Structures are given as structure tokens and as C-alpha cells.
Amino acid sequence: MDSKIEHWDTGNTLSSIDSYYQSALDLMRSPLAKKAFDIAQEPEKLRERYGRTTMGQGCLLARRLVEAGVRFVTVSKAGQAWDHHSNIFPQLSNSFLPEFDAAYATLLADLADRGMLDSTIVLVTGEFGRTPEVNANGGRDHWPGCFSVTVAGGGIEGGRVIGASDKDGMSIKDTPVQVPDFMVSIYGKLGIDYTKENLSNIGRPLRIVPDGKPLAFL
């Protein structure tokens, strides 16, 4: 298969992909990565505080990865587990929210105790909200018009609520935030030049964020 594709690959794309795969494998096999992923080195009491759950131990592992120099980490319960189109209330109250509360609170406290919170931004977000109405299956469906995120660390002032929805959570009532504005604000905090224009392999100009203005409150 490779030999046939290489025959058509005039831009040497296949070799580039192979080199990326090899770099990823080398990283995963490195002693530093193995040490970072060895979560059993953490004190039992701290592991219990995070919670013996996918979310809890995932947040603890995230802290270890950041400590080891990883620049970006994503933590999720598992796949699309939060996509609650049915039975949302028992699922949230019995497992999802207790697991998340313990993991998130402990992560922030742990980062702060280690002097890492000011240099680490912690975002809790999805790609959209949930419908204000409950559907026939006892769940809530996709709702892009109104949703919220939490932002902690990275020198951002905490203890604030910015903006508001109407009483039904259906639409934005105060201080709407557009996604491009939010993205350039986060990139700015990370020291990334969000105005930079990159060129694709065929010379197409691509900006990191096509439009957006920094948010004053971030």
C-alpha cells in the first residue's frame, strides 16, 4: 500500500507523516513521558482527593503532564459521555457532577499549592450548550445560542461571573462573548501571536483566528 501511494506522492507528504508518527512514538517511549504517566507515584491521600474516577485521575495526570513540560492537555470523562440526550438528571447528580466537582476543585488547589496556577490556564468548556427544555427522553439536546465556560489560572482574576442569560437560559441577556474574541484572549494570555498568518503547504494564507478582539475582562 505504501509503495503505491509513494508513487503518486510527488510532494513527499507520506515521508513527512511518517516522521511525525516517529516523533510521537519517541515521545511516548521516552523516560520523561513514562515518569509523567506513572500516576502511582502520587500519594494515596491526594489520589483520593481527586477521586478514583476517570475524571479525577485524568485531572491528576494532567497536572503531572504540565509539570513535565507538556503545553496542552485535554481531560474528558470518556468520548462523548457528556452528550446527555437522555436521563440527564440521574446521570448528572449520581456520577458526573460529584466526580467533576472533586476533580476540578482539587486540580485548582493542587496547582495553586505547587505555585503552578499563575502559569497554567484551566478551561472547562464544550462546543455548545444544552437546550433549555427537557426532551421526551429526559435529556437535553444541542443548543449553540447560549452557554458558559469557566476560566481559572494564568493570571486571570477569579471569583467573577461575567455576563448573564435570560431566566430560562435560552438566550444571552448581558455581555455576549463571541468565540473568536474568547480565542484571541486566551491566545494572548498564552503569549501566542493570534494575528500571525501562516502558509499552508500549497501557499494558502491561514490566520490562527480569522477575526476577534481581546476581551477587556480577561
C-alpha positions as CSV (number, residue, x, y, z in Angstrom):
1,M,0.0,0.0,0.0
2,D,2.8,2.4,1.0
3,S,4.7,1.8,-2.2
4,K,1.7,2.5,-4.4
5,I,0.9,5.7,-2.5
6,E,4.5,6.8,-2.6
7,H,4.4,6.5,-6.4
8,W,1.7,9.1,-6.5
9,D,3.0,11.3,-3.7
10,T,5.0,13.9,-5.6
11,G,5.1,16.3,-2.6
12,N,6.7,13.8,-0.2
13,T,3.7,14.0,2.1
14,L,4.0,10.4,3.2
15,S,7.5,10.8,4.5
16,S,6.5,13.9,6.5
17,I,3.6,12.0,8.1
18,D,6.0,9.1,8.9
19,S,8.4,11.5,10.6
20,Y,5.5,12.9,12.7
21,Y,4.4,9.4,13.8
22,Q,8.0,8.5,14.7
23,S,8.4,11.7,16.8
24,A,5.2,10.8,18.6
25,L,6.3,7.3,19.3
26,D,9.7,8.5,20.5
27,L,8.0,11.0,22.9
28,M,5.7,8.3,24.3
29,R,8.6,5.9,24.8
30,S,10.9,8.5,26.5
31,P,11.8,8.1,30.1
32,L,10.4,11.5,30.9
33,A,7.0,10.6,29.5
34,K,7.0,7.2,31.3
35,K,7.7,9.0,34.6
36,A,4.9,11.6,34.0
37,F,2.4,8.9,33.3
38,D,3.3,6.9,36.4
39,I,0.5,8.2,38.4
40,A,1.1,5.6,41.1
41,Q,3.9,7.8,42.4
42,E,1.4,10.2,43.8
43,P,0.4,10.0,47.5
44,E,-2.8,7.9,48.1
45,K,-4.4,10.7,50.0
46,L,-4.1,13.1,47.0
47,R,-5.4,10.5,44.6
48,E,-8.4,10.1,46.8
49,R,-9.0,13.9,46.9
50,Y,-9.0,13.9,43.1
51,G,-11.4,11.0,43.1
52,R,-10.8,7.4,41.9
53,T,-12.7,8.1,38.7
54,T,-11.7,8.7,35.1
55,M,-12.2,12.4,35.5
56,G,-10.4,12.6,38.9
57,Q,-7.3,10.6,37.9
58,G,-7.3,12.3,34.5
59,C,-7.0,15.7,36.2
60,L,-4.2,14.4,38.4
61,L,-2.4,13.1,35.3
62,A,-2.9,16.4,33.6
63,R,-1.1,18.2,36.5
64,R,1.7,15.7,36.2
65,L,2.0,16.3,32.4
66,V,2.0,20.0,32.8
67,E,4.7,19.6,35.5
68,A,6.8,17.6,33.0
69,G,6.5,20.4,30.4
70,V,3.5,19.4,28.3
71,R,2.0,22.6,26.9
72,F,-1.6,21.5,26.2
73,V,-3.6,18.8,27.9
74,T,-7.3,17.7,27.4
75,V,-9.2,15.8,30.1
76,S,-12.6,14.2,29.4
77,K,-14.7,11.6,31.2
78,A,-14.6,9.5,28.1
79,G,-15.5,10.2,24.5
80,Q,-19.0,11.9,24.2
81,A,-20.0,10.9,27.7
82,W,-21.4,14.4,28.5
83,D,-23.7,14.3,25.5
84,H,-26.8,13.8,27.6
85,H,-29.7,13.3,25.2
86,S,-31.5,11.1,27.8
87,N,-31.7,10.5,31.6
88,I,-29.7,13.7,32.2
89,F,-30.7,14.3,35.8
90,P,-29.8,11.0,37.4
91,Q,-26.6,10.8,35.4
92,L,-25.5,14.3,36.5
93,S,-26.5,14.0,40.2
94,N,-25.3,10.4,40.7
95,S,-21.9,10.5,39.0
96,F,-21.0,13.2,36.5
97,L,-21.2,16.3,38.8
98,P,-19.8,14.8,42.0
99,E,-16.9,13.4,40.0
100,F,-16.2,16.7,38.3
101,D,-16.6,18.8,41.4
102,A,-14.0,16.8,43.3
103,A,-11.6,16.6,40.4
104,Y,-11.8,20.3,39.3
105,A,-11.6,21.8,42.8
106,T,-8.6,19.6,43.7
107,L,-6.8,20.3,40.4
108,L,-7.0,24.1,41.1
109,A,-6.0,23.7,44.7
110,D,-3.1,21.4,43.7
111,L,-1.8,23.7,41.0
112,A,-2.0,26.7,43.5
113,D,-0.2,24.7,46.2
114,R,2.6,24.0,43.8
115,G,2.9,27.5,42.5
116,M,1.7,26.5,39.1
117,L,-1.7,28.1,38.8
118,D,-0.5,31.5,37.7
119,S,1.3,29.9,34.7
120,T,-1.5,27.4,33.8
121,I,-4.8,28.3,32.3
122,V,-7.6,25.8,33.2
123,L,-10.6,25.9,30.9
124,V,-13.9,24.0,31.3
125,T,-15.9,24.2,28.1
126,G,-17.7,22.3,25.4
127,E,-18.6,23.3,21.9
128,F,-22.1,24.3,22.7
129,G,-24.8,24.4,25.4
130,R,-27.9,22.3,26.1
131,T,-31.5,23.0,25.2
132,P,-33.4,24.9,28.0
133,E,-36.2,22.4,27.5
134,V,-36.0,18.7,28.5
135,N,-36.8,16.3,25.7
136,A,-39.1,13.3,25.6
137,N,-36.2,11.0,26.8
138,G,-35.4,13.1,29.9
139,G,-32.4,14.7,28.3
140,R,-31.3,17.9,26.7
141,D,-30.1,18.4,23.2
142,H,-27.6,20.7,21.4
143,W,-28.0,24.5,21.9
144,P,-25.4,26.8,20.4
145,G,-27.1,30.1,21.2
146,C,-26.3,30.3,24.9
147,F,-23.7,28.5,27.1
148,S,-21.0,29.3,29.5
149,V,-17.3,28.4,30.3
150,T,-15.1,28.6,33.3
151,V,-11.6,30.0,33.2
152,A,-9.1,29.8,36.0
153,G,-5.4,30.4,36.5
154,G,-3.0,32.1,34.0
155,G,-3.1,35.4,35.9
156,I,-6.8,35.8,35.2
157,E,-8.7,37.4,38.1
158,G,-11.0,34.8,39.7
159,G,-14.2,34.9,41.7
160,R,-16.2,36.7,39.0
161,V,-19.3,36.0,36.8
162,I,-19.2,37.8,33.5
163,G,-22.5,38.1,31.6
164,A,-25.9,36.5,32.1
165,S,-28.6,34.6,30.3
166,D,-32.3,35.2,30.5
167,K,-34.2,33.4,33.2
168,D,-34.7,30.3,31.0
169,G,-31.1,30.0,29.8
170,M,-32.4,30.3,26.3
171,S,-30.6,33.5,25.1
172,I,-27.9,35.9,26.2
173,K,-29.1,38.8,28.2
174,D,-25.8,40.6,29.2
175,T,-22.2,40.7,27.9
176,P,-22.3,38.3,25.0
177,V,-18.9,36.8,24.1
178,Q,-18.1,35.6,20.6
179,V,-15.9,32.5,20.1
180,P,-13.2,34.4,18.1
181,D,-13.0,37.1,20.8
182,F,-12.6,34.4,23.5
183,M,-10.0,32.5,21.5
184,V,-7.7,35.5,20.8
185,S,-8.0,36.5,24.5
186,I,-6.8,33.0,25.6
187,Y,-4.0,33.0,22.9
188,G,-2.9,36.4,24.2
189,K,-2.6,35.1,27.7
190,L,-0.5,32.2,26.4
191,G,1.8,34.6,24.6
192,I,0.7,33.3,21.1
193,D,0.5,35.9,18.3
194,Y,-3.1,35.5,17.2
195,T,-2.6,37.9,14.3
196,K,0.1,35.8,12.8
197,E,-0.6,34.5,9.3
198,N,0.8,31.0,8.4
199,L,1.1,29.5,4.9
200,S,-0.2,26.0,4.1
201,N,1.8,23.6,2.1
202,I,0.2,25.0,-1.1
203,G,0.8,28.6,-0.1
204,R,-2.7,29.3,1.2
205,P,-2.6,32.1,3.9
206,L,-4.2,30.9,7.2
207,R,-4.6,33.1,10.3
208,I,-4.7,31.4,13.7
209,V,-8.0,33.1,14.4
210,P,-9.6,34.8,11.3
211,D,-11.4,37.5,13.4
212,G,-11.6,38.5,17.0
213,K,-10.8,41.2,19.6
214,P,-9.3,40.7,23.1
215,L,-11.8,40.8,25.9
216,A,-11.0,43.5,28.4
217,F,-12.1,41.5,31.4
218,L,-9.7,38.7,30.6
